[in-house]
Amino acid sequence: MLLKDPEIEPYKMYLDFDSIEKIFYYNLYFVENTFTLKIELTHLSKKDVKKNKIKQNIKYEKFDLTKYTYILHIE
């Protein structure tokens, strides 16, 4: 039986910004699996808002800190 260390958090929360797509994401980073669940928060492109093309996107991907330019840890 594996016992989990109570000092290790099961997940961490981050906000990140995709500067190409101009989208903010809320991220849940699962420490043990090194995967991130990315939930789209906002679009900054006004043409998408006017055309009503905004939809909620959820992504599940392997976490790689090196690909982020804008990321903020939330506690």
Secondary structure, DSSP 8 states (H G I E B T S, - for coil): -----TTS-SEEEEEEEETTTTEEEEEEEETTTTEEEEEEEEE--HHHHHTT-----EEEEE--GGG-SEEEEE-
